[in-house]
Amino acid sequence: DGGITQSPKYLFRKEGQNVTLSCEQNLNHDAMYWYRQDPGQGLRLIYYSQIVNDFQKGDIAEGYSVSREKKESFPLTVTSAQKNPTAFYLCASSIPSGVLLNTGELFFGEGSRLTVL
Amino acid sequence: KQEVTQIPAALSVPEGENLVLNCSFTDSAIYNLQWFRQDPGKGLTSLLLIQSSQREQTSGRLNASLDKSSGRSTLYIAASQPGDSATYLCAETSGYSTLTFGKGTMLLVSP
């Protein structure tokens, strides 16, 4: 079935450690996104990528890094520089809205919950 | 910076009621507006997407409308059921593919 797979579903990290969250999609979408969700704050954009080997910072990129070596994959690394990493992380994909006749509809994975011990 | 506001933040209704969730946005150059459903601890599921050239979209018991001139969208749920209990989020796209989300309305439908 086509969709977006995030792993792991739950992750625990000690302070000072880097961790990487995986996001894989088989929807043949060009654009991929990482959002962070905190209680009462809604979704905030961390990074996004429109095409392979290119990505842009979102609203809260500090302390995070990404790569886009393959169309299907957009991993997110939460570095030790991120001061408050405990959150629910959501990956999404779409065909970029600038493409003619595309609606820009966004599809999400099931999320990864990161807890810092 | 675009802002999206959802009112109310929480809503509790008895089963069978028709209800309306509200979403307002500040960007007049909206490209599309999308409504999502989120169950606790889960990802977001797309419900309806309205393009800027459209005024409404319908799917089953759900109807979403878009009024660009007033900066408002509504999600109408007919004959609500306990299974509709979830958080509903709206998000607008104005720039090149990046969405701005509201904080959501938490809906509880009691039997």
Chai-1 contact restraints between the chains, C-beta under 6 A:
chainA,res_idxA,chainB,res_idxB,connection_type,confidence,min_distance_angstrom,max_distance_angstrom,comment,restraint_id
A,A31,B,S97,contact,1.0,0.0,6.0,A-B,restraint_1
A,G42,B,F101,contact,1.0,0.0,6.0,A-B,restraint_2
A,G42,B,K103,contact,1.0,0.0,6.0,A-B,restraint_3
A,L43,B,F101,contact,1.0,0.0,6.0,A-B,restraint_4
A,L90,B,G43,contact,1.0,0.0,6.0,A-B,restraint_5
A,P96,B,S97,contact,1.0,0.0,6.0,A-B,restraint_6
A,S97,B,Y31,contact,1.0,0.0,6.0,A-B,restraint_7
A,S97,B,T93,contact,1.0,0.0,6.0,A-B,restraint_8
A,S97,B,S97,contact,1.0,0.0,6.0,A-B,restraint_9
A,G98,B,Y96,contact,1.0,0.0,6.0,A-B,restraint_10
A,T103,B,L49,contact,1.0,0.0,6.0,A-B,restraint_11
A,G104,B,N32,contact,1.0,0.0,6.0,A-B,restraint_12
A,G104,B,T93,contact,1.0,0.0,6.0,A-B,restraint_13
A,E105,B,L49,contact,1.0,0.0,6.0,A-B,restraint_14
A,F108,B,G43,contact,1.0,0.0,6.0,A-B,restraint_15
A,F108,B,L44,contact,1.0,0.0,6.0,A-B,restraint_16
A,G109,B,G43,contact,1.0,0.0,6.0,A-B,restraint_17
A,E110,B,K42,contact,1.0,0.0,6.0,A-B,restraint_18
A,E110,B,G43,contact,1.0,0.0,6.0,A-B,restraint_19
A,G111,B,G43,contact,1.0,0.0,6.0,A-B,restraint_20
